Amino acid sequence: MASDPASLQNTVLSPDANKAAAPADANGVLTVDLDAIVANWRKLEKTAMPAECAGVVKANAYGCGAEPVARALADAGCKMFFVATLDEARIVRAAVPSAPIYVLNGFFQNCGDGYAKLDVRPVIGDLNELAEWDVFCRRSGWSGGAAIHIDTGMNRLGLTVTEAQGIVPRINAGDHGITLVMSHLACAESLNHPLNAKQVATFREIASLYAGVPASLSNSSGIYLGAQFQFDMVRPGAALYGVNPTPEADNPMQPVVELKARIIQTRSIERGEGVGYGGTWTARRPTKLAIVSAGYADGYFRAAGSNDGTRGAEAVVAGKRCPIAGRVSMDLIAIDVTDLPNNAARRGHMATLIGEGITVDELAHHFGTIGYEVLTSLGRRYARVYKGGATGGSSVAASSPG
């Protein structure tokens, strides 16, 4: 997972974002475009109007850095944030001192003081949680609020519909402390999936009983299912970071991350020689290889490699796409740069693994997963460079274990 942003020391390098640079000893550089994140949020906000558009910054803002991302979104006008855990809430609270923050994984036992100290709101999805929260609030006098999560078909977290109906008298009595009622779509990325219609109908019926409590159903993809799914608030996550929320159509989001890895050696091999563990890729001609300092320990999945029967992912070297040769190992990737001009790929140069036309979603296809997992797996050994944001410039952050 990406480094904990609370441990990163950022230094403004230049008012010109194009002059951002990573340390000379960086094996790889992950550049995060905060302005692109803000632009994506504004597009989602406009699409969902008049619903409020929150920002989901869990999992270290999907690997992009929760603190700088939350700060940039708050500066752009985002007023509400969602994280998964109390530890994540601590980081985001440092960036947004007063914005409401919801903790999606709920109210943990014997942790009430932590929620109250940070002034963050648990998303309660179980009647036992609700009872424990009530006890804590009575004993402490805390009145920070909480969300109620209703399961409308995901069968993961959430109160059943019957349980949610049982709370309605409490809502009608007033002074209930519930600040949001929400559910989560299971198949929003599939435009015509029948579960979408079932979930929105169920949620609309229940939410209508929670008089005066704002309602939220849509994640990134749900926003694009139409106004009937948007209610009072939408909660985009992956789309903020450039993942396509409409897989059945072109991506309306701007790309956010660029990943480069350093070439640490070039070498030539003869026709018939194998490359990498298992020797599963064989050179069909005299071949030049660029070996880059990244691998599956850095979140570049082993599945992206190639063998004699299957072409894997590609990287961009000297402006040209070049195929991965052989298996991806823990720390290294071999790239076939035979078709480049002489000396176009040299020791110390950078190969682009994400960016220059290689999207997060394309890489996810080669990894056999989704863009969410690509982003949240971005390794802790990369130096992180932030472009844009409130400074209008760039900063570089050296990675540390997180």
VMD Tcl script that draws the C-alpha trace (Angstrom):
set ca {
  {0.00 0.00 0.00}
  {1.08 3.59 -0.50}
  {2.93 5.41 2.24}
  {1.12 7.08 5.09}
  {0.93 10.74 4.00}
  {1.19 11.88 7.60}
  {4.81 10.73 7.56}
  {5.75 12.51 4.33}
  {7.70 15.76 4.29}
  {6.60 17.85 1.31}
  {8.73 20.64 -0.08}
  {7.49 23.10 -2.70}
  {9.97 22.89 -5.53}
  {8.71 25.34 -8.11}
  {5.62 27.30 -9.15}
  {5.92 25.45 -12.46}
  {4.51 21.96 -12.01}
  {6.51 20.69 -14.98}
  {9.74 21.26 -13.09}
  {8.90 18.81 -10.32}
  {11.65 16.26 -9.83}
  {12.20 13.21 -7.68}
  {15.33 12.41 -5.66}
  {18.18 11.04 -7.74}
  {18.13 7.80 -5.77}
  {14.41 7.14 -6.31}
  {13.75 3.74 -7.88}
  {10.39 4.95 -9.13}
  {8.31 8.10 -9.16}
  {4.56 8.28 -8.65}
  {3.22 11.66 -9.72}
  {-0.23 12.63 -8.43}
  {-2.03 15.48 -10.18}
  {-4.12 17.16 -7.49}
  {-5.62 19.55 -10.03}
  {-6.92 16.56 -12.02}
  {-8.52 15.15 -8.86}
  {-10.22 18.48 -8.25}
  {-11.36 18.64 -11.88}
  {-12.82 15.14 -11.59}
  {-14.62 16.08 -8.38}
  {-16.10 19.18 -10.02}
  {-17.30 17.13 -12.99}
  {-18.94 14.61 -10.66}
  {-20.44 17.42 -8.60}
  {-21.93 19.00 -11.71}
  {-23.28 15.64 -12.92}
  {-24.98 15.01 -9.58}
  {-26.43 18.49 -9.01}
  {-28.30 19.40 -6.88}
  {-27.04 16.53 -4.72}
  {-24.02 17.27 -2.56}
  {-20.80 15.64 -3.76}
  {-18.65 14.17 -1.00}
  {-15.11 12.82 -1.36}
  {-14.16 9.23 -0.53}
  {-10.53 9.26 0.61}
  {-10.26 5.83 2.20}
  {-7.26 3.56 1.56}
  {-4.94 6.57 1.59}
  {-7.11 8.26 -1.04}
  {-6.86 5.14 -3.21}
  {-3.09 5.21 -2.93}
  {-2.76 8.88 -3.88}
  {-2.20 10.33 -0.40}
  {-5.14 11.05 1.88}
  {-3.84 14.24 3.45}
  {-2.88 16.17 0.28}
  {-5.95 14.90 -1.58}
  {-8.39 15.81 1.20}
  {-6.83 19.24 1.53}
  {-7.08 19.88 -2.23}
  {-10.71 18.74 -2.33}
  {-11.62 20.87 0.69}
  {-10.01 23.90 -0.91}
  {-12.12 23.22 -4.02}
  {-15.33 23.20 -1.99}
  {-15.84 19.57 -0.97}
  {-17.61 19.64 2.39}
  {-17.93 15.96 3.34}
  {-15.46 13.07 3.45}
  {-15.62 9.29 3.86}
  {-12.92 6.95 5.15}
  {-12.99 3.29 6.13}
  {-11.31 3.28 9.53}
  {-10.63 5.45 12.53}
  {-6.91 5.48 11.72}
  {-7.72 6.92 8.30}
  {-9.98 9.50 9.94}
  {-7.05 10.75 12.03}
  {-5.04 11.51 8.91}
  {-7.90 13.21 7.09}
  {-8.88 15.23 10.15}
  {-5.39 16.76 10.15}
  {-6.05 18.00 6.61}
  {-9.67 19.12 7.08}
  {-10.10 20.36 10.67}
  {-13.83 20.99 10.57}
  {-15.44 19.01 7.71}
  {-17.76 16.11 8.61}
  {-15.96 12.77 8.22}
  {-17.83 9.46 8.10}
  {-16.13 6.18 9.06}
  {-17.59 3.51 6.79}
  {-16.54 0.45 8.80}
  {-18.69 1.56 11.70}
  {-18.50 2.00 15.44}
  {-15.84 -0.23 16.97}
  {-16.30 -1.50 20.49}
  {-14.71 0.54 23.28}
  {-13.52 3.17 20.81}
  {-16.08 5.91 21.40}
  {-13.54 8.33 22.81}
  {-11.61 8.11 19.55}
  {-14.62 9.11 17.46}
  {-15.50 11.92 19.84}
  {-11.95 13.26 20.06}
  {-11.69 13.47 16.28}
  {-15.33 14.54 15.91}
  {-15.99 11.91 13.25}
  {-19.20 10.01 12.55}
  {-19.51 6.21 12.47}
  {-21.56 4.59 9.73}
  {-23.63 2.13 11.76}
  {-24.76 -1.05 10.06}
  {-25.74 -3.30 12.95}
  {-28.22 -2.98 15.80}
  {-25.57 -3.94 18.34}
  {-23.38 -1.12 17.05}
  {-26.30 1.26 17.35}
  {-26.90 0.22 20.95}
  {-23.23 0.65 21.82}
  {-23.15 4.05 20.16}
  {-26.25 5.10 22.07}
  {-24.69 4.04 25.38}
  {-21.51 5.93 24.62}
  {-23.41 9.08 23.65}
  {-25.51 8.99 26.83}
  {-22.51 8.44 29.08}
  {-20.20 10.95 27.42}
  {-22.68 13.56 26.25}
  {-21.20 13.38 22.76}
  {-23.59 14.50 20.03}
  {-21.42 14.26 16.93}
  {-23.89 12.26 14.88}
  {-23.82 9.00 12.96}
  {-25.02 7.48 9.70}
  {-27.30 4.48 9.35}
  {-26.29 2.00 6.66}
  {-29.12 -0.08 5.19}
  {-28.42 -3.24 3.20}
  {-30.50 -3.12 0.02}
  {-28.88 -6.04 -1.79}
  {-25.09 -6.00 -1.34}
  {-25.32 -8.47 1.59}
  {-22.24 -7.06 3.19}
  {-22.64 -4.37 5.86}
  {-25.93 -2.79 6.87}
  {-29.19 -3.14 8.74}
  {-31.84 -5.27 7.12}
  {-34.83 -3.47 5.68}
  {-36.94 -4.73 8.59}
  {-34.39 -3.46 11.13}
  {-34.24 -0.10 9.37}
  {-38.03 0.17 9.51}
  {-37.87 -0.52 13.23}
  {-35.86 2.66 13.78}
  {-38.48 4.90 12.14}
  {-40.30 5.70 15.43}
  {-37.00 6.92 16.82}
  {-36.57 9.21 13.78}
  {-40.11 10.52 14.16}
  {-39.51 11.26 17.84}
  {-36.72 13.70 16.98}
  {-33.34 14.26 18.66}
  {-32.20 10.94 17.18}
  {-28.60 11.85 16.31}
  {-28.81 10.31 12.82}
  {-27.23 12.66 10.28}
  {-27.30 10.42 7.19}
  {-29.07 7.32 5.90}
  {-27.20 5.42 3.19}
  {-26.85 2.23 1.23}
  {-24.37 0.94 -1.33}
  {-24.91 -0.23 -4.91}
  {-23.51 -3.65 -5.77}
  {-23.58 -3.49 -9.60}
  {-23.56 0.21 -10.49}
  {-20.84 -0.21 -13.12}
  {-23.28 -2.36 -15.17}
  {-25.79 0.10 -16.58}
  {-28.68 -2.32 -17.07}
  {-28.08 -4.74 -14.22}
  {-31.48 -5.62 -12.66}
  {-30.14 -5.25 -9.12}
  {-29.71 -1.50 -9.66}
  {-33.45 -0.96 -10.08}
  {-34.21 -3.24 -7.15}
  {-31.79 -1.46 -4.82}
  {-32.88 2.07 -5.72}
  {-36.55 1.18 -5.22}
  {-35.86 -0.39 -1.84}
  {-33.71 2.48 -0.70}
  {-36.16 5.12 -1.87}
  {-38.92 3.48 0.15}
  {-36.84 3.30 3.34}
  {-35.20 6.72 2.97}
  {-38.63 8.33 2.61}
  {-39.44 7.12 6.14}
  {-36.38 8.88 7.60}
  {-37.95 12.32 7.53}
  {-35.43 15.15 7.50}
  {-32.38 12.85 7.30}
  {-30.22 13.29 4.16}
  {-29.99 10.16 2.01}
  {-27.07 8.76 -0.02}
  {-26.90 5.77 -2.35}
  {-24.54 6.42 -5.26}
  {-20.86 5.66 -5.52}
  {-18.81 6.77 -8.57}
  {-20.65 4.61 -11.09}
  {-24.02 5.18 -9.44}
  {-23.79 8.88 -10.25}
  {-24.00 7.97 -13.94}
  {-27.10 5.81 -13.51}
  {-29.22 8.95 -13.42}
  {-30.86 11.46 -11.11}
  {-33.09 8.85 -9.45}
  {-29.97 7.31 -7.90}
  {-28.42 10.52 -6.59}
  {-30.69 11.50 -3.65}
  {-29.20 14.17 -1.35}
  {-25.54 13.16 -1.51}
  {-23.25 11.13 -3.77}
  {-20.03 9.47 -2.63}
  {-17.51 9.14 -5.49}
  {-14.26 7.37 -4.79}
  {-12.40 5.69 -7.66}
  {-13.61 8.18 -10.27}
  {-11.89 10.99 -8.40}
  {-8.61 9.23 -9.09}
  {-9.18 8.62 -12.80}
  {-10.77 5.16 -12.82}
  {-13.55 4.91 -15.40}
  {-16.96 4.99 -13.63}
  {-18.70 4.04 -16.90}
  {-16.87 0.91 -18.13}
  {-19.40 0.46 -20.92}
  {-18.49 3.89 -22.37}
  {-15.50 6.23 -22.67}
  {-13.93 7.42 -19.45}
  {-15.24 10.92 -18.54}
  {-12.52 11.38 -15.90}
  {-9.08 12.93 -16.24}
  {-6.06 10.72 -15.54}
  {-4.56 11.45 -12.14}
  {-1.44 9.33 -11.63}
  {1.72 8.80 -13.61}
  {4.14 6.06 -12.62}
  {7.73 5.87 -13.81}
  {10.42 3.35 -12.88}
  {14.14 3.79 -13.33}
  {16.12 1.77 -15.88}
  {19.03 0.32 -13.91}
  {20.60 -1.77 -16.65}
  {20.36 -2.49 -20.38}
  {21.56 -5.74 -21.88}
  {21.53 -7.61 -25.17}
  {20.63 -11.27 -25.57}
  {20.73 -13.65 -28.50}
  {17.85 -15.32 -30.26}
  {16.64 -18.34 -28.28}
  {17.67 -17.08 -24.84}
  {15.10 -16.94 -22.06}
  {14.25 -14.04 -19.76}
  {13.18 -14.07 -16.12}
  {12.04 -16.73 -13.69}
  {11.09 -19.99 -15.34}
  {12.50 -18.88 -18.71}
  {8.93 -18.61 -19.99}
  {9.73 -15.83 -22.51}
  {12.18 -16.65 -25.28}
  {13.83 -14.08 -27.55}
  {12.78 -14.63 -31.17}
  {15.53 -12.33 -32.45}
  {18.62 -10.62 -31.07}
  {16.99 -8.54 -28.34}
  {17.84 -5.51 -26.24}
  {16.33 -5.38 -22.78}
  {15.87 -2.52 -20.32}
  {15.66 -3.71 -16.71}
  {13.64 -1.36 -14.50}
  {13.58 -1.11 -10.73}
  {9.98 -2.04 -9.93}
  {8.08 -5.24 -9.43}
  {5.20 -6.88 -7.66}
  {6.51 -5.64 -4.30}
  {5.75 -2.17 -5.67}
  {2.23 -3.03 -6.79}
  {3.08 -3.94 -10.38}
  {1.34 -7.30 -10.46}
  {3.09 -10.48 -11.54}
  {0.16 -11.20 -13.86}
  {1.29 -8.38 -16.17}
  {4.27 -10.38 -17.42}
  {4.45 -12.25 -20.72}
  {5.46 -15.67 -21.96}
  {5.99 -17.34 -25.30}
  {2.27 -17.66 -25.87}
  {0.85 -14.57 -24.19}
  {1.64 -10.90 -24.61}
  {1.61 -8.99 -21.33}
  {1.47 -5.33 -20.45}
  {3.53 -2.58 -22.04}
  {5.64 0.30 -20.81}
  {6.57 3.52 -22.57}
  {10.28 4.07 -23.13}
  {11.57 7.08 -25.06}
  {8.00 7.83 -26.17}
  {7.29 4.39 -27.63}
  {5.30 1.49 -26.23}
  {7.47 -1.54 -25.53}
  {6.35 -4.97 -24.30}
  {7.18 -6.53 -20.95}
  {9.50 -9.50 -21.48}
  {9.08 -12.49 -19.20}
  {7.74 -12.65 -15.68}
  {7.49 -9.65 -13.39}
  {9.61 -10.36 -10.34}
  {9.53 -8.84 -6.86}
  {11.82 -5.90 -7.63}
  {12.47 -5.93 -11.38}
  {10.74 -5.85 -14.76}
  {12.38 -6.57 -18.11}
  {11.20 -4.51 -21.09}
  {11.92 -5.37 -24.72}
  {13.36 -2.15 -26.22}
  {14.78 -3.72 -29.38}
  {12.71 -1.50 -31.68}
  {13.99 1.74 -30.16}
  {16.82 3.69 -31.79}
  {20.30 3.05 -30.42}
  {20.86 4.64 -27.00}
  {17.21 5.69 -26.69}
  {16.98 3.58 -23.54}
  {19.89 4.03 -21.19}
  {20.78 3.38 -17.58}
  {19.23 6.09 -15.41}
  {16.38 6.86 -17.79}
  {12.79 6.34 -16.71}
  {10.22 3.94 -18.17}
  {6.56 4.92 -17.87}
  {4.35 2.21 -16.38}
  {1.21 4.37 -16.01}
  {0.78 7.46 -18.16}
  {1.60 8.52 -21.73}
  {-1.51 6.67 -22.87}
  {-1.28 3.70 -20.49}
  {-4.26 4.10 -18.19}
  {-4.97 2.64 -14.79}
  {-7.85 0.69 -16.33}
  {-5.62 -0.72 -19.09}
  {-3.11 -1.91 -16.53}
  {-5.93 -3.39 -14.46}
  {-6.91 -5.48 -17.48}
  {-3.41 -6.95 -17.65}
  {-3.34 -7.45 -13.90}
  {-6.63 -9.35 -14.05}
  {-8.28 -6.95 -11.62}
  {-9.89 -3.51 -11.44}
  {-8.47 0.00 -11.33}
  {-9.30 0.27 -7.63}
  {-6.81 -2.47 -6.78}
  {-4.14 -1.03 -9.07}
  {-4.27 2.33 -7.30}
  {-4.45 1.00 -3.76}
  {-1.50 -1.33 -4.42}
  {0.90 1.40 -5.52}
  {4.09 0.63 -3.67}
  {5.67 2.37 -0.73}
  {9.10 2.47 -2.40}
  {8.12 5.12 -4.92}
  {8.94 8.77 -4.40}
  {5.70 10.71 -4.63}
  {5.48 14.01 -6.48}
  {2.35 16.15 -6.08}
  {1.36 18.56 -8.83}
  {-1.10 21.39 -8.39}
  {-3.27 21.85 -5.34}
  {-3.47 24.96 -3.22}
  {0.12 25.99 -3.88}
  {-0.36 25.94 -7.63}
  {3.02 24.30 -7.78}
  {4.62 20.96 -7.05}
  {6.01 19.13 -4.08}
  {8.00 15.96 -3.73}
  {7.59 13.47 -0.94}
  {10.06 10.75 -0.08}
  {8.35 7.47 0.67}
  {8.59 5.73 3.99}
  {7.02 2.51 5.25}
  {3.32 2.81 5.82}
}
mol new
graphics top color blue
foreach p $ca { graphics top sphere $p radius 0.5 }
foreach p [lrange $ca 0 end-1] q [lrange $ca 1 end] { graphics top cylinder $p $q radius 0.2 }
display resetview
